[in-house]
Amino acid sequence: MSLLETEVPITDVITTDPAKAKALENDVRAKILDMLADEELTIEEITEELARRNEAKAETTVRHHVNVLKDVGMVEVARLEDAGGGTTKFYKSNTRVFSYDLSEDADVILSDAEMTIQEAMTSLLEQLYAEHGDAIEAAANEMKPCDYCTTQHYEEFILRELVSRTLTSMSENGTLEMTRE
């Protein structure tokens, strides 16, 4: 006899590949991504900024963390500068990590907005599948399961990825800012 039985709905979804998830296991790397989201910095500047944020690390350790992020494609070399017989690398993040908690009242405050989005998304998804359903299915058929997943939700992942990429693009080109005016 069960002592407790309850429905547990999915209320949050995190979409990333396993290599990026592993790279973010270390909170220093998330801090580095945050720093590099808005400006280009050298290893020395990242080290100084981490120390300012009460996260003192040796430059070799910071270089290791930046290389881990670079290896999984979350950080890139943005520019190179001559520096007295050597070359200085400036790094920039191409990935933004949102690590916030909504207030306890957010569900109530945002419920009408969520309904508006659901209605609009239903219509948008119908149009998307009508126009691009074959491409979505083809991309899903090319996907491989991760090492620890037994359930596959490839099409849902693709849809979430499309929405995320679109919002990111709109943020970068200023469209999101324009919609608030």
C-alpha positions as CSV (number, residue, x, y, z in Angstrom):
1,M,0.0,0.0,0.0
2,S,1.3,3.4,-1.0
3,L,1.8,6.0,1.7
4,L,1.6,8.9,-0.8
5,E,0.5,9.1,-4.3
6,T,0.4,12.4,-6.2
7,E,0.7,13.8,-9.7
8,V,4.0,15.5,-10.2
9,P,3.7,17.8,-13.2
10,I,6.7,19.0,-15.2
11,T,7.1,22.6,-14.3
12,D,10.6,23.4,-15.6
13,V,12.6,22.2,-18.6
14,I,16.3,22.7,-19.1
15,T,17.6,22.3,-22.6
16,T,21.3,21.9,-23.2
17,D,23.6,19.3,-24.5
18,P,25.4,17.0,-21.9
19,A,28.8,18.6,-22.6
20,K,27.5,22.1,-21.8
21,A,25.7,20.8,-18.7
22,K,28.9,19.3,-17.5
23,A,30.8,22.5,-18.1
24,L,28.3,24.4,-16.0
25,E,28.7,22.0,-13.0
26,N,31.2,24.5,-11.7
27,D,29.7,27.8,-10.6
28,V,32.9,29.7,-11.4
29,R,32.2,28.9,-15.1
30,A,28.7,30.4,-14.8
31,K,30.3,33.5,-13.3
32,I,32.7,33.7,-16.2
33,L,29.9,33.4,-18.7
34,D,28.1,36.2,-16.9
35,M,31.2,38.4,-17.1
36,L,31.8,37.6,-20.8
37,A,28.2,38.1,-21.9
38,D,28.6,41.9,-22.0
39,E,32.2,42.5,-22.6
40,E,35.4,41.0,-24.0
41,L,38.0,40.2,-21.3
42,T,41.5,38.7,-21.1
43,I,42.3,35.9,-18.7
44,E,44.0,38.5,-16.4
45,E,40.9,40.7,-16.4
46,I,38.6,37.7,-15.7
47,T,40.9,36.7,-12.8
48,E,40.7,40.2,-11.4
49,E,36.9,40.4,-11.8
50,L,36.5,37.0,-10.1
51,A,38.6,38.2,-7.2
52,R,36.4,41.3,-7.0
53,R,33.4,39.0,-6.8
54,N,35.0,37.1,-3.9
55,E,36.1,34.2,-6.1
56,A,39.9,34.5,-6.0
57,K,41.5,32.0,-8.4
58,A,44.9,31.6,-9.9
59,E,45.3,32.6,-13.5
60,T,46.1,29.0,-14.5
61,T,42.8,27.9,-13.0
62,V,40.9,30.7,-14.7
63,R,42.5,29.7,-18.0
64,H,41.4,26.1,-17.4
65,H,37.8,27.2,-16.8
66,V,37.8,29.4,-19.9
67,N,39.2,26.6,-22.0
68,V,36.5,24.2,-20.8
69,L,33.9,26.8,-21.8
70,K,35.6,27.3,-25.1
71,D,35.9,23.6,-25.8
72,V,32.1,23.2,-25.5
73,G,31.5,26.3,-27.7
74,M,30.2,28.6,-25.0
75,V,33.1,31.1,-25.2
76,E,35.1,32.3,-28.2
77,V,38.2,34.3,-28.8
78,A,36.7,37.7,-29.8
79,R,39.9,39.4,-30.7
80,L,43.7,39.2,-30.6
81,E,46.0,42.1,-29.8
82,D,49.8,42.5,-30.0
83,A,51.3,42.8,-26.6
84,G,55.0,43.5,-26.5
85,G,56.2,40.4,-28.4
86,G,53.2,38.3,-27.6
87,T,49.5,38.1,-28.3
88,T,46.7,38.9,-25.9
89,K,43.5,37.0,-26.3
90,F,40.2,38.6,-25.5
91,Y,37.3,36.2,-24.8
92,K,33.6,36.7,-25.2
93,S,30.6,34.5,-24.3
94,N,28.2,33.5,-27.0
95,T,26.0,32.0,-24.3
96,R,23.8,33.8,-21.7
97,V,22.9,31.9,-18.5
98,F,19.8,33.0,-16.7
99,S,19.9,31.8,-13.2
100,Y,17.1,33.6,-11.4
101,D,14.3,32.7,-9.1
102,L,10.8,34.2,-9.7
103,S,9.1,35.5,-6.6
104,E,6.5,33.3,-4.9
105,D,3.7,35.6,-6.3
106,A,5.0,35.3,-9.9
107,D,2.6,32.5,-10.8
108,V,-0.4,34.7,-9.9
109,I,1.0,37.9,-11.3
110,L,1.9,36.3,-14.6
111,S,-1.0,33.9,-15.1
112,D,-2.8,36.2,-17.6
113,A,0.4,36.7,-19.6
114,E,0.9,32.9,-19.6
115,M,-2.6,32.4,-21.0
116,T,-1.9,35.0,-23.7
117,I,1.3,33.2,-24.7
118,Q,-0.4,29.8,-24.7
119,E,-3.1,31.0,-27.1
120,A,-0.5,32.7,-29.4
121,M,1.9,29.7,-29.3
122,T,-0.9,27.2,-30.2
123,S,-1.6,29.2,-33.3
124,L,2.1,29.7,-34.0
125,L,2.9,26.0,-33.6
126,E,0.1,25.0,-35.9
127,Q,1.5,27.4,-38.5
128,L,5.0,26.2,-37.9
129,Y,4.1,22.5,-38.4
130,A,2.1,23.3,-41.5
131,E,5.0,25.1,-43.0
132,H,8.0,23.3,-41.5
133,G,6.8,20.0,-40.1
134,D,8.9,17.9,-42.4
135,A,12.0,19.8,-41.5
136,I,11.3,19.5,-37.8
137,E,10.7,15.7,-38.2
138,A,13.9,15.3,-40.3
139,A,16.0,17.1,-37.7
140,A,14.4,15.0,-35.0
141,N,15.2,11.8,-36.9
142,E,18.9,12.9,-37.1
143,M,19.2,13.3,-33.3
144,K,20.8,10.7,-31.1
145,P,19.9,9.8,-27.5
146,C,22.1,11.1,-24.7
147,D,24.0,8.6,-22.5
148,Y,21.5,8.7,-19.7
149,C,18.1,9.4,-21.4
150,T,15.7,6.6,-22.1
151,T,12.8,8.8,-23.0
152,Q,13.2,10.9,-26.1
153,H,11.4,14.1,-26.8
154,Y,13.3,15.2,-29.9
155,E,10.6,17.3,-31.5
156,E,9.8,19.1,-28.2
157,F,13.5,19.8,-27.8
158,I,13.7,21.2,-31.4
159,L,10.7,23.5,-30.7
160,R,12.1,24.8,-27.5
161,E,15.5,25.3,-29.2
162,L,13.8,27.3,-32.0
163,V,11.9,29.5,-29.5
164,S,15.1,30.0,-27.5
165,R,17.2,30.8,-30.6
166,T,14.5,33.2,-31.8
167,L,14.3,35.0,-28.4
168,T,18.1,35.2,-28.3
169,S,18.3,36.6,-31.8
170,M,15.6,39.2,-31.0
171,S,17.4,40.2,-27.8
172,E,20.7,40.6,-29.7
173,N,19.2,42.7,-32.5
174,G,17.2,44.9,-30.2
175,T,13.7,43.6,-31.2
176,L,12.8,42.7,-27.6
177,E,13.7,46.2,-26.4
178,M,11.6,47.7,-29.1
179,T,8.5,45.7,-28.1
180,R,8.5,47.2,-24.6
181,E,8.4,50.8,-25.8
